[in-house]
Every structure is written in C-alpha cells, then in structure tokens.
Amino acid sequence: MCIAIYRSALDSLAASAGFSDTCSGLADFPDYAVGSAAEQTLGFGLRGIIDDVFTALSDEKQNDDMLGLVLDEAMGCSTMSTSFTANSESMCDHHDAIEFFKEEVECDQKCNNADSCEAYQVTPGVGCTLFSGKSTFKSGDKFTDFECWKKKGKKKYINKICDPRGMISMVKDLKKLGKCRKACKKEGKCKYYMFVDNKNCLLLGKNGKQTKSIEKLMKQFTCHTRQ
C-alpha cells in the first residue's frame, strides 16, 4: 500500500511538472539506495530527490529552465520537449487559432504544454498565438474562406485576413458570428474582428486592417510547426 501511494505521488508530481507519462520517477532510485528492501530504495530515492532540488534552490536563484534540468536529473526523467520547424515568411492558419497571449516569451513552451497545439506564432510587440493545425500561408497564397470584418459599418472583406499584427485578444467558443460582433463592440480598442472556423473570435485593433498575403506582410511572420 505504501509503495503504491509513493508511486502514485511521484507519477502525479512528474505529470504536473511536464514529464513524460513513461517516467515512473523510480529510474534513478537505486543510485540513492542504502538497503536492499524496496521500501529503503524508494524512501532514500525520495530523499535524494528532495536533497538535490533543495541544494539547487539554496545555491542561487534559478530560472525556470535550470529548475527543469534539476528536476530532470533528480527524477531520472526526460521532459516532453518537442522540436519545432521554423517556417520563415509564413503565417499560421488563423482558422486553427486556439489561444492568444499578450506575452511573447516562452511561446514554444506554451505550445509544448498544450495537447492540442500543433504550431505557434510570435508577433513582435503583439504576443503569442497557438494553433491546432500545421497549415501555413506564404506570399501569394489566397486567404480563401476568410472574412475580415470592420467594426464601423459592419463592412465585410471576403478572402482577406485581418492583419495579425493588430491582435488584442481572443474570445473562444462563441458559436455565432453575431456573438463575435458583440464581443468587438464591448472591447473599446477593437476595430476589426474575425470569426474563424473553430468558432473562436479574434479581436483586432487599428493595426488589424484587412490585407492580402503580400510579400511585405509575410516577411514579418514565422510559423513554427511541430516536427
């Protein structure tokens, strides 16, 4: 019973820290073992993990990456890191947009930690957007099936995308275009909006004017897709 509880606790800790589900947290325990009994191996293994992490924390202030490495080494696990391909001068397909963060940092980690994320895009000065698909647009591609709406006058621009450099927020699962329109009205800075295929609503400010996939625009974007 005690063994099962410890094992469950370690698995939960590994999962919450972002470790792979194949890591039991027990792989390196024999390195700490003093006795031959399973209880001794497990007990000293837990103590070894605590001591290693405590030492790392007490030495100096650690950043997130360093703490991750400490946990990796202490628990004998490998993180669920994923490699991404940088598709330069390409824009991710905003029909697949699932999350938007105003913070630009650690966008790759945000995508890595989201089960449904297959791509991400960082827009300097704007934020980080996550996508559930790997589709991209390059210069000259047509934004078929996109509609960019202008708040004033409810004007619709067909087969044009609202410029992502104007993104200010995202409202998810609105189901209908009318609700997306209302969301834009409530947001004082919203000047344009898009209701995309996954029923999410993208709100954009004055820089979100409708546009085509011209080369000048695409040079501003890089869509990072999972390998």
Contacts in CASP RR format, 6 or more apart in sequence:
PFRMAT RR
TARGET T0000
AUTHOR 0000-0000-0000
METHOD contacts of the structure
MODEL  1
MCIAIYRSALDSLAASAGFSDTCSGLADFPDYAVGSAAEQTLGFGLRGII
DDVFTALSDEKQNDDMLGLVLDEAMGCSTMSTSFTANSESMCDHHDAIEF
FKEEVECDQKCNNADSCEAYQVTPGVGCTLFSGKSTFKSGDKFTDFECWK
KKGKKKYINKICDPRGMISMVKDLKKLGKCRKACKKEGKCKYYMFVDNKN
CLLLGKNGKQTKSIEKLMKQFTCHTRQ
2 39 0 8 1.000
3 38 0 8 1.000
3 39 0 8 1.000
3 42 0 8 1.000
6 42 0 8 1.000
6 43 0 8 1.000
6 46 0 8 1.000
7 24 0 8 1.000
7 26 0 8 1.000
10 24 0 8 1.000
10 25 0 8 1.000
10 26 0 8 1.000
10 46 0 8 1.000
10 75 0 8 1.000
11 24 0 8 1.000
11 25 0 8 1.000
13 75 0 8 1.000
14 20 0 8 1.000
14 23 0 8 1.000
14 24 0 8 1.000
14 25 0 8 1.000
14 75 0 8 1.000
14 77 0 8 1.000
15 21 0 8 1.000
17 68 0 8 1.000
17 71 0 8 1.000
18 79 0 8 1.000
18 80 0 8 1.000
18 113 0 8 1.000
19 71 0 8 1.000
19 72 0 8 1.000
19 75 0 8 1.000
19 77 0 8 1.000
19 78 0 8 1.000
19 79 0 8 1.000
19 80 0 8 1.000
20 77 0 8 1.000
20 78 0 8 1.000
20 79 0 8 1.000
20 80 0 8 1.000
23 75 0 8 1.000
23 76 0 8 1.000
23 77 0 8 1.000
23 78 0 8 1.000
25 75 0 8 1.000
25 76 0 8 1.000
25 77 0 8 1.000
26 42 0 8 1.000
27 75 0 8 1.000
27 76 0 8 1.000
27 77 0 8 1.000
28 45 0 8 1.000
28 74 0 8 1.000
28 75 0 8 1.000
28 76 0 8 1.000
29 41 0 8 1.000
29 42 0 8 1.000
29 43 0 8 1.000
29 44 0 8 1.000
29 45 0 8 1.000
30 41 0 8 1.000
32 41 0 8 1.000
32 44 0 8 1.000
32 45 0 8 1.000
32 47 0 8 1.000
32 48 0 8 1.000
33 40 0 8 1.000
33 41 0 8 1.000
33 44 0 8 1.000
33 45 0 8 1.000
34 40 0 8 1.000
34 44 0 8 1.000
35 41 0 8 1.000
35 44 0 8 1.000
48 74 0 8 1.000
49 74 0 8 1.000
49 75 0 8 1.000
52 70 0 8 1.000
52 73 0 8 1.000
52 74 0 8 1.000
53 70 0 8 1.000
53 71 0 8 1.000
53 74 0 8 1.000
56 62 0 8 1.000
56 66 0 8 1.000
56 67 0 8 1.000
56 70 0 8 1.000
57 67 0 8 1.000
62 70 0 8 1.000
64 106 0 8 1.000
68 79 0 8 1.000
71 77 0 8 1.000
72 78 0 8 1.000
72 79 0 8 1.000
80 112 0 8 1.000
81 112 0 8 1.000
82 111 0 8 1.000
82 112 0 8 1.000
82 226 0 8 1.000
82 227 0 8 1.000
83 226 0 8 1.000
83 227 0 8 1.000
84 108 0 8 1.000
84 111 0 8 1.000
84 119 0 8 1.000
84 120 0 8 1.000
84 224 0 8 1.000
84 225 0 8 1.000
84 226 0 8 1.000
84 227 0 8 1.000
85 224 0 8 1.000
85 225 0 8 1.000
85 226 0 8 1.000
85 227 0 8 1.000
86 222 0 8 1.000
86 224 0 8 1.000
87 136 0 8 1.000
87 222 0 8 1.000
87 223 0 8 1.000
87 224 0 8 1.000
87 225 0 8 1.000
88 222 0 8 1.000
89 138 0 8 1.000
89 139 0 8 1.000
89 215 0 8 1.000
89 218 0 8 1.000
89 219 0 8 1.000
89 221 0 8 1.000
89 222 0 8 1.000
90 136 0 8 1.000
90 137 0 8 1.000
90 138 0 8 1.000
90 218 0 8 1.000
90 221 0 8 1.000
90 222 0 8 1.000
90 223 0 8 1.000
91 121 0 8 1.000
91 136 0 8 1.000
91 137 0 8 1.000
91 138 0 8 1.000
91 161 0 8 1.000
91 164 0 8 1.000
91 213 0 8 1.000
91 217 0 8 1.000
91 218 0 8 1.000
91 221 0 8 1.000
91 223 0 8 1.000
92 119 0 8 1.000
92 120 0 8 1.000
92 121 0 8 1.000
92 129 0 8 1.000
92 131 0 8 1.000
92 133 0 8 1.000
92 135 0 8 1.000
92 136 0 8 1.000
92 221 0 8 1.000
92 223 0 8 1.000
92 225 0 8 1.000
93 131 0 8 1.000
93 133 0 8 1.000
93 135 0 8 1.000
93 136 0 8 1.000
93 137 0 8 1.000
94 129 0 8 1.000
94 131 0 8 1.000
94 146 0 8 1.000
94 161 0 8 1.000
94 164 0 8 1.000
94 194 0 8 1.000
94 196 0 8 1.000
94 202 0 8 1.000
95 135 0 8 1.000
95 145 0 8 1.000
95 146 0 8 1.000
95 196 0 8 1.000
95 197 0 8 1.000
95 198 0 8 1.000
96 118 0 8 1.000
96 119 0 8 1.000
96 131 0 8 1.000
96 132 0 8 1.000
96 133 0 8 1.000
96 135 0 8 1.000
96 196 0 8 1.000
96 197 0 8 1.000
96 198 0 8 1.000
97 129 0 8 1.000
97 130 0 8 1.000
97 131 0 8 1.000
97 170 0 8 1.000
97 196 0 8 1.000
97 198 0 8 1.000
97 200 0 8 1.000
97 202 0 8 1.000
98 114 0 8 1.000
98 116 0 8 1.000
98 117 0 8 1.000
98 130 0 8 1.000
98 131 0 8 1.000
98 132 0 8 1.000
98 172 0 8 1.000
98 198 0 8 1.000
98 200 0 8 1.000
99 110 0 8 1.000
99 114 0 8 1.000
99 117 0 8 1.000
99 129 0 8 1.000
99 130 0 8 1.000
99 170 0 8 1.000
100 127 0 8 1.000
100 128 0 8 1.000
100 129 0 8 1.000
100 130 0 8 1.000
100 167 0 8 1.000
100 169 0 8 1.000
100 170 0 8 1.000
100 202 0 8 1.000
101 107 0 8 1.000
101 110 0 8 1.000
101 127 0 8 1.000
101 128 0 8 1.000
101 129 0 8 1.000
102 126 0 8 1.000
102 127 0 8 1.000
103 127 0 8 1.000
103 128 0 8 1.000
104 122 0 8 1.000
104 123 0 8 1.000
104 124 0 8 1.000
104 125 0 8 1.000
104 126 0 8 1.000
104 127 0 8 1.000
104 128 0 8 1.000
105 128 0 8 1.000
107 120 0 8 1.000
107 121 0 8 1.000
107 122 0 8 1.000
107 127 0 8 1.000
107 128 0 8 1.000
107 130 0 8 1.000
107 224 0 8 1.000
108 120 0 8 1.000
108 224 0 8 1.000
110 117 0 8 1.000
110 120 0 8 1.000
110 128 0 8 1.000
110 130 0 8 1.000
111 117 0 8 1.000
111 118 0 8 1.000
111 119 0 8 1.000
111 120 0 8 1.000
111 130 0 8 1.000
111 224 0 8 1.000
111 226 0 8 1.000
114 130 0 8 1.000
116 132 0 8 1.000
117 130 0 8 1.000
117 131 0 8 1.000
117 132 0 8 1.000
117 226 0 8 1.000
118 131 0 8 1.000
118 132 0 8 1.000
118 133 0 8 1.000
118 134 0 8 1.000
118 225 0 8 1.000
118 226 0 8 1.000
119 130 0 8 1.000
119 131 0 8 1.000
119 133 0 8 1.000
119 134 0 8 1.000
119 136 0 8 1.000
119 223 0 8 1.000
119 224 0 8 1.000
119 225 0 8 1.000
119 226 0 8 1.000
120 128 0 8 1.000
120 129 0 8 1.000
120 130 0 8 1.000
120 131 0 8 1.000
120 223 0 8 1.000
120 224 0 8 1.000
121 128 0 8 1.000
121 129 0 8 1.000
121 131 0 8 1.000
121 164 0 8 1.000
121 221 0 8 1.000
121 222 0 8 1.000
121 223 0 8 1.000
121 224 0 8 1.000
122 128 0 8 1.000
122 222 0 8 1.000
122 224 0 8 1.000
123 129 0 8 1.000
123 164 0 8 1.000
123 165 0 8 1.000
123 167 0 8 1.000
123 220 0 8 1.000
123 221 0 8 1.000
126 164 0 8 1.000
126 165 0 8 1.000
126 166 0 8 1.000
126 167 0 8 1.000
127 167 0 8 1.000
129 164 0 8 1.000
129 167 0 8 1.000
129 170 0 8 1.000
131 223 0 8 1.000
132 198 0 8 1.000
133 225 0 8 1.000
134 225 0 8 1.000
134 226 0 8 1.000
136 223 0 8 1.000
136 225 0 8 1.000
137 143 0 8 1.000
137 213 0 8 1.000
137 218 0 8 1.000
138 213 0 8 1.000
138 218 0 8 1.000
139 213 0 8 1.000
139 214 0 8 1.000
139 215 0 8 1.000
139 217 0 8 1.000
139 218 0 8 1.000
140 212 0 8 1.000
140 213 0 8 1.000
140 214 0 8 1.000
140 215 0 8 1.000
140 218 0 8 1.000
141 213 0 8 1.000
142 159 0 8 1.000
142 213 0 8 1.000
143 159 0 8 1.000
143 160 0 8 1.000
143 161 0 8 1.000
143 212 0 8 1.000
143 213 0 8 1.000
144 159 0 8 1.000
145 159 0 8 1.000
145 197 0 8 1.000
146 158 0 8 1.000
146 159 0 8 1.000
146 160 0 8 1.000
146 161 0 8 1.000
146 194 0 8 1.000
146 196 0 8 1.000
147 156 0 8 1.000
147 157 0 8 1.000
147 158 0 8 1.000
147 159 0 8 1.000
147 160 0 8 1.000
147 194 0 8 1.000
147 195 0 8 1.000
148 156 0 8 1.000
148 157 0 8 1.000
148 160 0 8 1.000
148 161 0 8 1.000
148 162 0 8 1.000
148 192 0 8 1.000
148 194 0 8 1.000
148 208 0 8 1.000
148 209 0 8 1.000
148 210 0 8 1.000
148 211 0 8 1.000
149 155 0 8 1.000
149 156 0 8 1.000
149 157 0 8 1.000
149 162 0 8 1.000
149 180 0 8 1.000
149 181 0 8 1.000
149 184 0 8 1.000
149 192 0 8 1.000
149 193 0 8 1.000
149 194 0 8 1.000
149 195 0 8 1.000
150 156 0 8 1.000
150 157 0 8 1.000
150 191 0 8 1.000
150 192 0 8 1.000
150 210 0 8 1.000
151 184 0 8 1.000
151 185 0 8 1.000
151 190 0 8 1.000
151 191 0 8 1.000
151 192 0 8 1.000
151 193 0 8 1.000
152 191 0 8 1.000
154 181 0 8 1.000
157 210 0 8 1.000
160 210 0 8 1.000
160 211 0 8 1.000
160 212 0 8 1.000
161 194 0 8 1.000
161 210 0 8 1.000
161 211 0 8 1.000
161 213 0 8 1.000
162 192 0 8 1.000
162 193 0 8 1.000
162 194 0 8 1.000
162 202 0 8 1.000
162 204 0 8 1.000
162 208 0 8 1.000
162 209 0 8 1.000
162 210 0 8 1.000
162 211 0 8 1.000
163 204 0 8 1.000
163 207 0 8 1.000
163 208 0 8 1.000
163 209 0 8 1.000
163 210 0 8 1.000
163 211 0 8 1.000
163 217 0 8 1.000
164 204 0 8 1.000
164 208 0 8 1.000
164 221 0 8 1.000
165 207 0 8 1.000
165 208 0 8 1.000
165 220 0 8 1.000
166 192 0 8 1.000
166 204 0 8 1.000
166 205 0 8 1.000
166 206 0 8 1.000
166 207 0 8 1.000
166 208 0 8 1.000
167 202 0 8 1.000
167 203 0 8 1.000
167 204 0 8 1.000
167 205 0 8 1.000
167 208 0 8 1.000
168 187 0 8 1.000
168 189 0 8 1.000
168 190 0 8 1.000
168 203 0 8 1.000
168 204 0 8 1.000
168 205 0 8 1.000
169 187 0 8 1.000
169 203 0 8 1.000
170 200 0 8 1.000
170 201 0 8 1.000
170 202 0 8 1.000
170 203 0 8 1.000
171 180 0 8 1.000
171 183 0 8 1.000
171 200 0 8 1.000
171 201 0 8 1.000
171 203 0 8 1.000
172 199 0 8 1.000
172 200 0 8 1.000
172 201 0 8 1.000
173 199 0 8 1.000
173 200 0 8 1.000
174 180 0 8 1.000
174 183 0 8 1.000
174 195 0 8 1.000
174 199 0 8 1.000
174 200 0 8 1.000
174 201 0 8 1.000
175 199 0 8 1.000
176 195 0 8 1.000
177 195 0 8 1.000
178 195 0 8 1.000
179 201 0 8 1.000
180 193 0 8 1.000
180 194 0 8 1.000
180 195 0 8 1.000
180 201 0 8 1.000
181 193 0 8 1.000
183 190 0 8 1.000
183 193 0 8 1.000
183 201 0 8 1.000
183 203 0 8 1.000
184 190 0 8 1.000
184 192 0 8 1.000
184 193 0 8 1.000
184 201 0 8 1.000
184 203 0 8 1.000
187 203 0 8 1.000
189 205 0 8 1.000
189 206 0 8 1.000
190 203 0 8 1.000
190 204 0 8 1.000
190 205 0 8 1.000
191 204 0 8 1.000
191 205 0 8 1.000
191 206 0 8 1.000
191 208 0 8 1.000
191 209 0 8 1.000
192 203 0 8 1.000
192 204 0 8 1.000
192 205 0 8 1.000
192 208 0 8 1.000
192 209 0 8 1.000
192 210 0 8 1.000
193 201 0 8 1.000
193 202 0 8 1.000
193 203 0 8 1.000
193 204 0 8 1.000
194 201 0 8 1.000
194 202 0 8 1.000
194 204 0 8 1.000
195 201 0 8 1.000
195 202 0 8 1.000
196 202 0 8 1.000
211 217 0 8 1.000
END
